[in-house]
Amino acid sequence: MSTGKPRIGKIDAGIFTQFLLQRLGKPDPSVIVPPGTGIDAGVIDLGNGRALVVAEDPIFAIPGQPLEMFGWYTVHIGASDVAVMGVQPQYMTYSLLLPPGTPDADFRTIVDAIHRTACDLGIAIVGGHTGYYPGFASPTIGGVTVFAIADKNVIVTPAGARPGNDVILTKGPAIETAAILSVVREKDLKGRYPDDLIGKAQALCYQMSVVRDAEIAKKAGGVTAMHDATEGGVIGGLFEIADASGVGMRIDEARFVYPPEVRMVCEAFGIDPVAAIAEGSLLITAEPASSPAIIHALSSAGIAASIIGTVTDLPLHRVLARNDGSRIPLAVPEQDPFWPVFFESAS
C-alpha cells in the first residue's frame, strides 16, 4: 500500500514483476537465468557446458568518504553479484560520469582505485565510458557491469534452496547501513556513543562486499543458494530466496551475528536492522552436513557467520521470530529505512 511519500531506492516489487519483467526484449532460449525476484545476475548458455554470468549496478559516492573508497565500492559491489552465483568474477566495464569542473586529481584518484581493486580481485577491465556531464553533483558510476565465463554445473542461484537446508548469515544484518550512516551522520553519534564504537561502525565500510564470503562458502561445499542482502535488508533477502525457490523458511533473529556497532547505529536512527540495506551480509542455504565446514572456513578467514534458521517445504509459511518475541512474515519492506535517514544528511 502506498503511503503517499516519494519512494527512495529500488522500484516497487509489484511494478518489477508486473511491468518491468514483461518488457525484457526479444525472448532468447540461451538466457537460462533471466531477471527475477532476488536474482543477482543473469546467466547465458554459451554451449559446450559453458555459461556467461553477468550483473550490473549503479554506484554513487558517499559524502565524507575518500574517493579511493568510491573506487573500491565500484568494483566490490559489482563483483559481489557475480560471486554469489558461485563463480569468480573475471571481467568488468564501467561508466564514470563526472560533474563538469571535477579536479583532475579526483578523476585520477577514482580511476586508480578502481584499477587497484580490480587487480586485487583478478578482474580485467575491458571497456566502459568516462566523461563530464551537467546534472551530476558528484562522481557517479552510471553502471558497472561485471561478468565471468564458467562451467554451467558450478553456478548456483537464489532459486536453489531446498527443504531441509540450513540458512546461514555472514557478518550480521545492516552492515551497509551502519557503515555509511556512521560516516555521513557522524555528528549525530558523537557524544552519545563511545568514539571507538563509532570507529568500528565506520570500519564496516570495508566489509561491504561478499566476494570473499561467497568464494569461501562455495569452496567449502554443500551450498545450494547464495544471495547478497542489499536493499530491503536481511528480511527482504530471505523472502527473495524463499520466493525464487518456492520454499518456506523458519528464521530466528536470536541466532544472528549482531555486531554492537550495528546495534548502535540502528538504535541511534530508529532503524530496524533486519529491514535495512545490508551490502556485505551474505545469505547462504546449504546442506546441514556441510554447514559446520562452511562456518569454520568463513571464521578462519575472519568472517563471522551463524545458522539462523531452516528451509521448509511450506511456501506459505515464511516466518522471522524477532528478539522481542513477535513473529512476522518474511517480506521485502515497502521502504528500506536506510534511505530516508541517509538523505536527511543531504538536506
C-alpha positions in Angstrom: 0.0 0.0 0.0 1.3 3.4 -0.9 2.0 5.9 1.9 1.9 8.9 -0.5 5.5 9.6 0.2 8.1 9.5 -2.6 9.7 6.1 -2.8 13.5 6.0 -2.4 15.6 3.1 -3.7 14.6 0.2 -5.9 11.2 0.2 -7.7 8.2 -1.4 -6.1 8.2 -5.3 -6.2 4.8 -5.2 -7.9 5.9 -2.9 -10.7 9.0 -5.0 -11.1 7.1 -8.2 -11.6 4.0 -6.9 -13.4 5.6 -4.3 -15.6 9.4 -4.5 -16.0 9.6 -8.3 -16.2 7.1 -8.2 -19.0 9.4 -5.9 -21.1 12.7 -7.8 -21.5 13.2 -7.5 -25.2 13.4 -10.4 -27.6 13.0 -13.8 -25.9 16.1 -16.0 -26.3 16.4 -19.6 -25.2 20.0 -19.1 -24.4 19.1 -17.0 -21.4 18.9 -19.7 -18.8 18.7 -17.4 -15.7 16.6 -14.3 -16.7 15.9 -11.4 -14.4 13.7 -12.2 -11.5 13.0 -11.5 -7.8 16.2 -12.0 -5.9 18.3 -12.9 -8.9 21.7 -11.2 -8.6 23.0 -11.9 -12.1 21.8 -13.2 -15.4 23.1 -16.4 -17.0 23.5 -17.1 -20.7 24.2 -20.6 -22.1 27.3 -20.4 -24.4 27.1 -24.1 -25.4 29.6 -26.9 -24.7 28.7 -26.8 -21.0 29.8 -23.2 -20.5 27.8 -20.1 -19.5 28.2 -16.3 -19.2 27.3 -14.8 -15.8 26.6 -11.0 -15.9 25.5 -8.4 -13.4 25.2 -4.6 -13.3 24.9 -2.0 -10.6 25.0 1.8 -10.3 27.3 3.3 -7.7 27.3 6.8 -6.1 29.9 8.5 -4.0 29.2 8.7 -0.2 29.7 12.2 1.2 32.5 12.3 3.7 34.4 9.3 2.4 37.6 9.4 0.4 37.3 8.9 -3.3 39.5 5.8 -3.0 36.6 4.2 -1.1 34.3 5.1 -4.0 36.6 3.2 -6.4 36.7 0.2 -4.0 32.9 0.1 -3.8 32.5 0.3 -7.6 34.4 -3.0 -8.1 33.3 -4.9 -5.0 29.6 -4.2 -5.2 29.5 -5.2 -8.9 31.7 -8.3 -8.3 29.6 -9.4 -5.4 26.6 -10.0 -7.6 28.6 -12.4 -9.8 30.4 -14.1 -6.8 27.1 -15.1 -5.2 26.4 -17.2 -8.4 29.3 -19.4 -7.3 31.8 -18.2 -9.9 34.9 -16.0 -9.8 34.3 -12.5 -11.3 36.6 -12.1 -14.4 35.8 -9.0 -16.4 34.2 -5.6 -16.0 33.2 -2.4 -17.7 32.1 0.8 -16.0 30.8 4.3 -16.9 32.2 7.1 -14.8 30.1 10.2 -15.0 31.7 13.3 -13.5 30.4 16.8 -12.8 32.0 19.5 -15.1 34.9 21.1 -13.2 35.8 17.9 -11.4 39.5 18.3 -10.4 41.9 16.2 -12.5 43.3 14.8 -9.3 39.9 13.5 -8.2 39.4 11.8 -11.6 42.8 10.1 -11.3 42.2 9.0 -7.7 38.9 7.3 -8.7 40.3 5.5 -11.7 43.4 4.4 -9.9 41.3 3.0 -7.0 39.1 1.1 -9.5 42.2 -0.3 -11.2 43.9 -1.4 -8.0 40.7 -3.0 -6.7 40.1 -4.9 -10.0 43.7 -6.1 -9.8 43.2 -7.3 -6.2 40.2 -9.3 -7.3 41.7 -10.6 -10.5 39.3 -8.7 -12.7 40.2 -7.4 -16.2 38.6 -4.0 -17.2 37.5 -4.5 -20.8 35.6 -1.3 -21.6 33.3 1.5 -20.4 32.8 5.2 -20.7 34.2 8.2 -18.9 33.1 11.9 -19.3 31.9 15.2 -17.7 28.2 15.9 -17.8 25.9 18.6 -16.3 23.3 17.3 -13.9 25.7 15.4 -11.7 26.5 16.8 -8.3 29.2 14.2 -7.5 31.1 11.4 -9.3 28.7 8.6 -10.2 29.1 5.2 -11.8 26.2 5.1 -14.2 26.7 1.3 -14.4 29.4 -1.2 -13.5 29.0 -4.5 -15.4 30.9 -7.5 -14.1 30.9 -10.8 -15.8 32.5 -14.2 -15.9 32.5 -17.4 -18.1 32.2 -20.6 -16.1 31.1 -24.2 -16.3 27.3 -24.4 -16.1 27.4 -27.1 -13.4 29.2 -24.8 -10.8 26.7 -22.0 -11.0 24.3 -21.6 -8.1 21.3 -19.2 -8.0 19.0 -17.8 -5.3 16.4 -20.3 -6.6 18.4 -23.3 -5.4 17.3 -23.5 -1.7 15.7 -26.9 -0.8 13.6 -28.1 2.2 15.9 -29.2 5.0 18.7 -26.8 4.1 20.3 -24.6 6.8 20.1 -20.8 6.3 23.4 -19.1 7.1 24.1 -15.3 7.5 27.5 -13.8 7.4 28.6 -10.7 9.4 25.1 -9.9 10.6 22.4 -7.5 9.4 22.5 -3.9 8.2 26.3 -3.9 7.5 26.0 -1.2 4.8 23.5 0.8 6.8 25.8 1.0 9.9 28.9 1.7 7.8 27.5 4.6 5.7 25.4 6.3 8.4 28.3 6.3 10.8 30.2 8.4 8.3 27.5 10.7 6.9 25.7 11.2 10.3 28.9 11.0 12.5 28.0 14.3 14.2 24.7 12.7 15.4 26.6 9.9 17.0 29.5 11.8 18.6 28.9 12.4 22.3 26.1 9.9 22.5 28.3 6.8 21.9 31.9 5.8 22.5 34.3 7.0 19.8 35.8 3.5 19.5 32.4 2.1 18.7 31.8 4.8 16.1 35.1 3.9 14.6 34.2 0.3 14.4 31.0 1.2 12.6 32.9 3.3 10.1 35.4 0.4 9.5 32.5 -1.7 8.3 32.8 0.2 5.0 35.5 -2.3 4.1 33.1 -5.1 4.9 30.6 -4.1 2.2 31.4 -6.9 -0.1 30.5 -10.6 -0.2 33.1 -11.6 -2.8 35.3 -13.4 -0.3 32.3 -14.7 1.7 30.8 -16.4 -1.4 34.1 -17.8 -2.7 34.9 -19.3 0.7 31.4 -20.8 1.2 31.3 -22.3 -2.3 34.7 -23.8 -1.9 33.7 -25.4 1.4 30.9 -27.3 -0.4 27.2 -28.0 0.1 26.0 -24.6 -0.9 22.6 -24.6 -2.7 21.9 -20.9 -2.9 23.5 -17.5 -2.1 22.1 -14.0 -2.1 23.6 -10.6 -1.3 21.3 -8.9 1.2 21.2 -5.4 -0.3 18.1 -3.1 -0.3 15.3 -4.4 1.9 18.0 -6.0 4.2 18.1 -9.5 5.5 14.4 -9.9 5.8 13.9 -8.9 2.2 16.8 -11.1 1.0 15.4 -14.1 2.9 12.0 -13.6 1.2 13.6 -13.3 -2.2 15.4 -16.6 -1.8 12.3 -18.3 -0.5 10.2 -16.8 -3.3 12.7 -17.7 -6.0 13.0 -21.3 -4.7 9.3 -21.9 -3.9 10.0 -22.8 -0.3 9.2 -21.8 3.2 11.6 -20.6 6.0 11.8 -20.5 9.7 14.2 -17.9 10.8 15.3 -16.9 14.4 16.7 -13.4 14.9 18.3 -14.5 18.2 20.7 -16.6 16.2 22.0 -13.7 14.1 25.6 -12.4 14.5 24.9 -8.9 15.8 27.9 -6.5 15.9 27.4 -3.9 18.7 28.3 -1.1 16.2 25.4 -2.2 14.0 23.0 -2.1 17.0 24.4 1.3 17.9 23.7 2.9 14.6 20.3 1.4 14.1 19.3 2.4 17.6 20.5 6.0 17.1 18.3 6.5 14.0 15.4 4.3 14.9 16.1 1.8 12.1 15.0 -1.9 12.1 18.3 -3.6 11.4 16.7 -6.6 9.7 15.0 -4.4 7.1 17.8 -2.1 6.3 20.2 -2.3 3.3 22.9 -4.8 4.1 25.6 -5.0 1.3 28.2 -7.2 2.9 25.7 -9.6 4.6 25.6 -12.8 2.6 22.7 -15.2 2.9 23.5 -18.9 2.2 21.4 -22.0 2.1 23.3 -25.2 2.5 23.1 -28.9 3.2 23.1 -29.3 7.0 26.0 -31.7 6.9 28.1 -29.0 5.2 27.2 -26.1 7.4 29.9 -26.6 10.1 32.6 -26.7 7.4 31.2 -23.5 5.8 31.1 -21.6 9.1 34.5 -22.8 10.1 36.0 -21.8 6.7 34.4 -18.4 7.0 35.6 -18.0 10.6 39.1 -19.0 9.6 39.1 -16.1 7.2 37.9 -13.6 9.8 34.2 -13.6 8.6 31.7 -14.2 11.4 28.7 -16.4 10.4 25.9 -18.3 12.0 23.0 -20.7 11.2 19.9 -18.5 11.5 17.2 -21.0 10.5 16.0 -23.7 8.2 14.3 -24.1 4.8 10.9 -25.8 4.9 8.5 -27.4 2.4 5.7 -24.9 3.3 5.9 -22.0 0.9 3.1 -20.1 2.6 5.0 -20.3 6.0 7.9 -17.9 5.9 8.4 -16.5 9.3 11.0 -14.5 11.3 11.0 -14.9 15.1 12.0 -11.5 16.5 14.1 -10.8 19.6 11.1 -9.2 21.2 9.1 -12.4 21.0 7.0 -11.4 18.0 6.8 -13.4 14.8 6.5 -11.6 11.4 6.3 -12.8 7.8 9.3 -12.6 5.6 8.7 -9.8 3.1 10.5 -7.1 1.1 10.0 -3.8 3.0 7.9 -1.2 1.2 10.6 1.3 2.0 14.1 0.5 3.1 14.5 2.5 6.3 18.1 3.4 5.4 17.3 5.8 2.6 15.2 8.5 4.4 17.9 8.7 7.1 20.7 8.9 4.6 19.1 11.7 2.6 18.3 13.7 5.7 22.0 14.3 5.9 22.0 15.9 2.4 19.1 18.3 3.2 
